[in-house]
Amino acid sequence: MKLYYAPQTRAIRPLIMLEELAVPYEIVLIDFKGGEHKGLEYRRIHPHGQLPALQDGTLTMFESAAICAYLADKFPDKRMAPALGTVERGMYYQWMFYSMAALEGFALDRERMKECFLVLDRVLDGNEFIVGNKITAADVMIGSGVIYLDSRHHLLNDFPSLETYAKRMLARPSFQRAFTPQNETAR
Ligand SMILES: N[C@@H](CCC(=O)N[C@@H](CS)C(=O)NCC(=O)O)C(=O)O
């Protein structure tokens, strides 16, 4: 499996997934600052010239949430997605889509962002993870989204459960690797 990656981009999401899954993968480092992602060669992988993208055998795919969902399903024994047809699976879908449509969708609107943080704060009050009692791809998406957005908006002080959750996620080795870009260049 190849992950087309650049530090400090949305490619950190599938990187966190792969680290949580602890499966073998290869990183194809794209020179994002140098514009390699807009070159003809990379556009054969991702038609919009964006990161991330994943290649797995004959499959080439993009969209970070879709990649995370695919990886969760590919390795069911790692239980990074709740079982099909369960209440937890329904909630998992909700939060996976929410991470893109609401959390990311409202990224530029501070008031809507506060509303999202309040909703998540309530969900995480007394809960370690966004769904069920173990990490899933929904935590990868929501956790990484909240950490990134808070670095821009600085809102977490007002949302104690969400703040504790974000700190807990950030303490995981997978998140540490993704949010410490020098780790990547040192590889
Ligand atoms: N919805 C896409 C967004 C991908 C995206 O916008 N990636 C950024 C890096 S964080 C990018 O490649 N930007 C360059 C561009 O849009 O030209 C996903 O989540 O994968």
Ligand as a Chemical Component Dictionary entry (heavy atoms), coordinates in Angstrom:
data_LIG
# 
_chem_comp.id                   LIG 
_chem_comp.type                 NON-POLYMER 
_chem_comp.pdbx_formal_charge   0 
_chem_comp.three_letter_code    LIG 
# 
loop_
_chem_comp_atom.comp_id 
_chem_comp_atom.atom_id 
_chem_comp_atom.alt_atom_id 
_chem_comp_atom.type_symbol 
_chem_comp_atom.charge 
_chem_comp_atom.model_Cartn_x 
_chem_comp_atom.model_Cartn_y 
_chem_comp_atom.model_Cartn_z 
_chem_comp_atom.pdbx_ordinal 
LIG N1  N1  N 0 -11.633 16.651 0.734  1  
LIG C1  C1  C 0 -10.276 16.360 0.417  2  
LIG C2  C2  C 0 -9.480  17.647 0.466  3  
LIG C3  C3  C 0 -8.062  17.439 -0.021 4  
LIG C4  C4  C 0 -7.273  18.746 0.053  5  
LIG O1  O1  O 0 -7.841  19.859 -0.068 6  
LIG N2  N2  N 0 -5.979  18.611 0.269  7  
LIG C5  C5  C 0 -5.129  19.784 0.317  8  
LIG C6  C6  C 0 -3.975  19.559 1.274  9  
LIG S1  S1  S 0 -4.564  19.583 2.949  10 
LIG C7  C7  C 0 -4.543  20.007 -1.060 11 
LIG O2  O2  O 0 -4.066  19.096 -1.668 12 
LIG N3  N3  N 0 -4.600  21.257 -1.513 13 
LIG C8  C8  C 0 -4.059  21.637 -2.785 14 
LIG C9  C9  C 0 -5.127  22.069 -3.731 15 
LIG O3  O3  O 0 -6.310  21.993 -3.409 16 
LIG O4  O4  O 0 -4.775  22.494 -4.815 17 
LIG C10 C10 C 0 -9.732  15.317 1.400  18 
LIG O5  O5  O 0 -10.159 15.347 2.563  19 
LIG O6  O6  O 0 -8.899  14.480 1.010  20 
# 
loop_
_chem_comp_bond.comp_id 
_chem_comp_bond.atom_id_1 
_chem_comp_bond.atom_id_2 
_chem_comp_bond.value_order 
_chem_comp_bond.pdbx_ordinal 
LIG N1  C1  SING 1  
LIG C1  C2  SING 2  
LIG C1  C10 SING 3  
LIG C2  C3  SING 4  
LIG C3  C4  SING 5  
LIG C4  O1  DOUB 6  
LIG C4  N2  SING 7  
LIG N2  C5  SING 8  
LIG C5  C6  SING 9  
LIG C5  C7  SING 10 
LIG C6  S1  SING 11 
LIG C7  O2  DOUB 12 
LIG C7  N3  SING 13 
LIG N3  C8  SING 14 
LIG C8  C9  SING 15 
LIG C9  O3  DOUB 16 
LIG C9  O4  SING 17 
LIG C10 O5  DOUB 18 
LIG C10 O6  SING 19 
# 
